[in-house]
Amino acid sequence: MILGGTAGWAESKMCLNASTVTSDCITQSSWQRTIQGMSTGLLAGAGAAFGAAWNVRHEN
């Protein structure tokens, strides 16, 4: 979750510092990108935990 949030924040900063700023950079704030990255990280972590639990349960 932290990694996803950091990646989203860094992406928004790089987007605004680019030589050509796209409309996506202007319409979405850095906080929105950070929250979006954090939610992606949360879903990925939950999926990994579910997969690990499923694997452990079916090994026994």
N, CA, C and O atoms as a MOPAC input file, in Angstrom:
PM7 MOZYME 1SCF
protein

 N      0.82200 1    -1.17600 1     0.00000 1
 C      0.00000 1     0.00000 1     0.00000 1
 C      0.87800 1     1.25700 1     0.00000 1
 O      0.60400 1     2.21300 1    -0.72500 1
 N      1.91600 1     1.24500 1     0.80500 1
 C      2.82600 1     2.39100 1     0.85900 1
 C      3.57000 1     2.53900 1    -0.46100 1
 O      3.74200 1     3.64600 1    -0.97100 1
 N      4.00700 1     1.41200 1    -1.00500 1
 C      4.71600 1     1.44900 1    -2.28700 1
 C      3.81800 1     1.98700 1    -3.39600 1
 O      4.26200 1     2.79100 1    -4.21600 1
 N      2.57600 1     1.55600 1    -3.42700 1
 C      1.63900 1     2.04700 1    -4.42700 1
 C      1.36400 1     3.53400 1    -4.28100 1
 O      1.28400 1     4.25500 1    -5.27600 1
 N      1.22000 1     3.99000 1    -3.05300 1
 C      1.00000 1     5.41500 1    -2.80800 1
 C      2.19200 1     6.25400 1    -3.20700 1
 O      2.04000 1     7.32600 1    -3.79300 1
 N      3.38200 1     5.76600 1    -2.88900 1
 C      4.60200 1     6.48000 1    -3.26600 1
 C      4.76000 1     6.52300 1    -4.77400 1
 O      5.15400 1     7.54600 1    -5.33400 1
 N      4.45300 1     5.41300 1    -5.43200 1
 C      4.54600 1     5.37500 1    -6.89900 1
 C      3.55100 1     6.33600 1    -7.53700 1
 O      3.89000 1     7.01900 1    -8.50300 1
 N      2.34600 1     6.40000 1    -7.02000 1
 C      1.34000 1     7.32700 1    -7.53900 1
 C      1.75200 1     8.76900 1    -7.35000 1
 O      1.55400 1     9.59400 1    -8.24200 1
 N      2.32700 1     9.08600 1    -6.18900 1
 C      2.78400 1    10.44000 1    -5.91100 1
 C      3.93400 1    10.82300 1    -6.83900 1
 O      3.96200 1    11.92400 1    -7.38700 1
 N      4.88000 1     9.90300 1    -7.00700 1
 C      6.02500 1    10.17500 1    -7.87900 1
 C      5.58000 1    10.34500 1    -9.32600 1
 O      6.10600 1    11.19500 1   -10.04500 1
 N      4.61500 1     9.54200 1    -9.75100 1
 C      4.10300 1     9.65600 1   -11.11300 1
 C      3.46600 1    11.01600 1   -11.35200 1
 O      3.64500 1    11.60600 1   -12.41700 1
 N      2.73000 1    11.51400 1   -10.38000 1
 C      2.09300 1    12.82100 1   -10.55000 1
 C      3.12900 1    13.93900 1   -10.60100 1
 O      2.95900 1    14.89900 1   -11.35300 1
 N      4.19200 1    13.83200 1    -9.81900 1
 C      5.24700 1    14.84500 1    -9.84800 1
 C      5.99200 1    14.80800 1   -11.17500 1
 O      6.30300 1    15.85800 1   -11.73700 1
 N      6.28500 1    13.60900 1   -11.68400 1
 C      6.96200 1    13.48200 1   -12.97500 1
 C      6.07000 1    13.98700 1   -14.10200 1
 O      6.55900 1    14.59100 1   -15.05700 1
 N      4.78800 1    13.75000 1   -14.00000 1
 C      3.84600 1    14.18200 1   -15.01800 1
 C      3.81300 1    15.70300 1   -15.11200 1
 O      3.79600 1    16.25900 1   -16.21000 1
 N      3.80300 1    16.36700 1   -13.97800 1
 C      3.75200 1    17.82700 1   -13.97700 1
 C      5.07700 1    18.45500 1   -14.40600 1
 O      5.09000 1    19.58900 1   -14.88500 1
 N      6.18900 1    17.73900 1   -14.24200 1
 C      7.49500 1    18.26200 1   -14.63300 1
 C      7.87700 1    17.88700 1   -16.05500 1
 O      8.96300 1    18.24800 1   -16.50700 1
 N      7.02400 1    17.18100 1   -16.76700 1
 C      7.32400 1    16.75800 1   -18.13400 1
 C      7.33900 1    17.95900 1   -19.07300 1
 O      6.78200 1    19.01300 1   -18.76500 1
 N      7.98200 1    17.78400 1   -20.21400 1
 C      8.06700 1    18.88800 1   -21.16900 1
 C      6.71400 1    19.19800 1   -21.80000 1
 O      6.43400 1    20.35300 1   -22.12200 1
 N      5.87600 1    18.18400 1   -21.97900 1
 C      4.51200 1    18.39700 1   -22.47900 1
 C      3.53900 1    17.85700 1   -21.44300 1
 O      3.50500 1    16.65500 1   -21.18100 1
 N      2.76300 1    18.73300 1   -20.86500 1
 C      1.80200 1    18.35800 1   -19.82900 1
 C      0.50000 1    17.94000 1   -20.50800 1
 O     -0.05800 1    18.68400 1   -21.31400 1
 N      0.02500 1    16.74300 1   -20.17400 1
 C     -1.21100 1    16.24200 1   -20.76600 1
 C     -2.41300 1    16.69500 1   -19.94300 1
 O     -2.26700 1    17.19200 1   -18.82600 1
 N     -3.58400 1    16.51800 1   -20.50400 1
 C     -4.80100 1    16.91000 1   -19.77900 1
 C     -5.02700 1    16.02400 1   -18.56600 1
 O     -5.65600 1    16.45400 1   -17.59900 1
 N     -4.52400 1    14.79300 1   -18.60000 1
 C     -4.66000 1    13.89300 1   -17.45400 1
 C     -3.89800 1    14.43600 1   -16.24700 1
 O     -4.34400 1    14.28200 1   -15.11000 1
 N     -2.76200 1    15.06600 1   -16.48900 1
 C     -1.98200 1    15.65800 1   -15.39500 1
 C     -2.73900 1    16.80800 1   -14.74200 1
 O     -2.68600 1    16.98900 1   -13.52600 1
 N     -3.43300 1    17.57000 1   -15.55100 1
 C     -4.12500 1    18.75000 1   -15.04200 1
 C     -5.40900 1    18.37600 1   -14.31200 1
 O     -5.73900 1    18.98500 1   -13.29400 1
 N     -6.13200 1    17.39000 1   -14.81400 1
 C     -7.43900 1    17.06200 1   -14.25600 1
 C     -7.36400 1    16.22800 1   -12.98600 1
 O     -8.31800 1    16.22400 1   -12.20800 1
 N     -6.26900 1    15.52800 1   -12.75400 1
 C     -6.17200 1    14.67000 1   -11.57100 1
 C     -5.09300 1    15.20500 1   -10.63900 1
 O     -3.94700 1    15.38300 1   -11.05200 1
 N     -5.45200 1    15.46200 1    -9.39100 1
 C     -4.49400 1    16.01400 1    -8.43000 1
 C     -3.51900 1    14.93700 1    -7.96000 1
 O     -3.75100 1    13.74200 1    -8.14200 1
 N     -2.42900 1    15.38800 1    -7.35400 1
 C     -1.43100 1    14.43800 1    -6.85000 1
 C     -2.00700 1    13.58200 1    -5.73300 1
 O     -1.62200 1    12.42300 1    -5.57800 1
 N     -2.93600 1    14.14700 1    -4.94600 1
 C     -3.57500 1    13.36100 1    -3.87600 1
 C     -4.43000 1    12.24900 1    -4.46100 1
 O     -4.45700 1    11.13900 1    -3.92800 1
 N     -5.13000 1    12.53700 1    -5.55300 1
 C     -5.94200 1    11.50900 1    -6.19600 1
 C     -5.07100 1    10.38300 1    -6.71400 1
 O     -5.42000 1     9.21200 1    -6.56000 1
 N     -3.95400 1    10.71200 1    -7.32200 1
 C     -3.03300 1     9.68600 1    -7.81600 1
 C     -2.44400 1     8.87500 1    -6.65900 1
 O     -2.27800 1     7.66000 1    -6.77000 1
 N     -2.13200 1     9.54500 1    -5.55800 1
 C     -1.58500 1     8.84100 1    -4.39500 1
 C     -2.60500 1     7.86900 1    -3.82100 1
 O     -2.27300 1     6.72100 1    -3.52800 1
 N     -3.84200 1     8.32000 1    -3.65800 1
 C     -4.89300 1     7.44800 1    -3.13100 1
 C     -5.15700 1     6.28800 1    -4.09300 1
 O     -5.36600 1     5.15600 1    -3.65700 1
 N     -5.14700 1     6.56200 1    -5.38200 1
 C     -5.34900 1     5.50800 1    -6.37000 1
 C     -4.22400 1     4.47300 1    -6.29200 1
 O     -4.48000 1     3.27200 1    -6.36700 1
 N     -2.98800 1     4.93300 1    -6.14300 1
 C     -1.85800 1     4.01300 1    -5.99900 1
 C     -1.94100 1     3.19500 1    -4.72100 1
 O     -1.61900 1     2.00700 1    -4.71300 1
 N     -2.37600 1     3.83800 1    -3.63700 1
 C     -2.51700 1     3.11800 1    -2.37000 1
 C     -3.60600 1     2.05600 1    -2.45200 1
 O     -3.44300 1     0.95700 1    -1.92200 1
 N     -4.71400 1     2.37700 1    -3.11000 1
 C     -5.78400 1     1.38100 1    -3.22300 1
 C     -5.35300 1     0.22300 1    -4.11300 1
 O     -5.72300 1    -0.92300 1    -3.85800 1
 N     -4.57900 1     0.50600 1    -5.14700 1
 C     -4.05200 1    -0.57500 1    -5.98500 1
 C     -3.11900 1    -1.46200 1    -5.17600 1
 O     -3.17200 1    -2.68700 1    -5.28600 1
 N     -2.26800 1    -0.85000 1    -4.36500 1
 C     -1.36900 1    -1.62300 1    -3.50800 1
 C     -2.11800 1    -2.44800 1    -2.49000 1
 O     -1.72700 1    -3.57800 1    -2.19700 1
 N     -3.19300 1    -1.89900 1    -1.94400 1
 C     -4.00700 1    -2.62300 1    -0.97400 1
 C     -4.66000 1    -3.84100 1    -1.62000 1
 O     -4.67500 1    -4.92500 1    -1.03700 1
 N     -5.19500 1    -3.66000 1    -2.81200 1
 C     -5.81600 1    -4.78600 1    -3.51700 1
 C     -4.78700 1    -5.85400 1    -3.88200 1
 O     -5.06500 1    -7.04800 1    -3.77000 1
 N     -3.61000 1    -5.43100 1    -4.31500 1
 C     -2.56600 1    -6.39700 1    -4.64900 1
 C     -2.12500 1    -7.18100 1    -3.41600 1
 O     -1.92700 1    -8.39400 1    -3.48600 1
 N     -1.97400 1    -6.49100 1    -2.29500 1
 C     -1.59200 1    -7.17400 1    -1.05500 1
 C     -2.66100 1    -8.13000 1    -0.56900 1
 O     -2.35200 1    -9.22800 1    -0.10700 1
 N     -3.91700 1    -7.72100 1    -0.67000 1
 C     -5.01100 1    -8.60200 1    -0.25600 1
 C     -5.08400 1    -9.82700 1    -1.15300 1
 O     -5.33000 1   -10.93700 1    -0.67900 1
 N     -4.87300 1    -9.62700 1    -2.43600 1
 C     -4.86900 1   -10.76200 1    -3.36700 1
 C     -3.73900 1   -11.72500 1    -3.08200 1
 O     -3.92400 1   -12.94000 1    -3.15000 1
 N     -2.56500 1   -11.19400 1    -2.76200 1
 C     -1.42500 1   -12.04600 1    -2.42700 1
 C     -1.67500 1   -12.81900 1    -1.13100 1
 O     -1.34900 1   -14.00200 1    -1.03800 1
 N     -2.24900 1   -12.15200 1    -0.13800 1
 C     -2.55800 1   -12.83000 1     1.12500 1
 C     -3.59600 1   -13.92000 1     0.92100 1
 O     -3.47700 1   -15.00700 1     1.48600 1
 N     -4.60900 1   -13.63800 1     0.12300 1
 C     -5.63000 1   -14.64100 1    -0.16600 1
 C     -5.01900 1   -15.84200 1    -0.89200 1
 O     -5.32100 1   -16.99200 1    -0.57400 1
 N     -4.15900 1   -15.55800 1    -1.86700 1
 C     -3.50600 1   -16.64500 1    -2.59900 1
 C     -2.61500 1   -17.49100 1    -1.70800 1
 O     -2.59400 1   -18.71500 1    -1.83900 1
 N     -1.87700 1   -16.85700 1    -0.80400 1
 C     -1.01300 1   -17.59800 1     0.11800 1
 C     -1.84100 1   -18.44800 1     1.07400 1
 O     -1.49600 1   -19.59900 1     1.34100 1
 N     -2.92800 1   -17.88800 1     1.58900 1
 C     -3.79200 1   -18.64600 1     2.49500 1
 C     -4.43600 1   -19.82300 1     1.76700 1
 O     -4.54800 1   -20.91600 1     2.32100 1
 N     -4.85300 1   -19.59900 1     0.54100 1
 C     -5.45700 1   -20.66800 1    -0.26600 1
 C     -4.44300 1   -21.79100 1    -0.49000 1
 O     -4.78300 1   -22.97000 1    -0.39100 1
 N     -3.20800 1   -21.42300 1    -0.78800 1
 C     -2.16400 1   -22.41700 1    -1.03600 1
 C     -1.85900 1   -23.21800 1     0.21700 1
 O     -1.72300 1   -24.43900 1     0.14600 1
 N     -1.74800 1   -22.56100 1     1.35800 1
 C     -1.45800 1   -23.25400 1     2.62200 1
 C     -2.60600 1   -24.17600 1     2.98500 1
 O     -2.38200 1   -25.29500 1     3.44600 1
 N     -3.82200 1   -23.72300 1     2.78400 1
 C     -4.97400 1   -24.53700 1     3.14500 1
 C     -5.07500 1   -25.79800 1     2.29300 1
 O     -5.46000 1   -26.85700 1     2.78800 1
 N     -4.73100 1   -25.68500 1     1.02200 1
 C     -4.86100 1   -26.84100 1     0.13200 1
 C     -3.64100 1   -27.74400 1     0.12600 1
 O     -3.68100 1   -28.81300 1    -0.48300 1
 N     -2.55200 1   -27.35000 1     0.78500 1
 C     -1.38500 1   -28.23000 1     0.91200 1
 C     -1.62100 1   -29.29000 1     1.97000 1
 O     -1.08700 1   -30.39500 1     1.86500 1
 N     -2.40300 1   -28.98000 1     2.97600 1
 C     -2.62200 1   -29.92000 1     4.08500 1
 C     -3.66500 1   -30.93400 1     3.76800 1
 O     -3.96300 1   -31.79300 1     4.59700 1

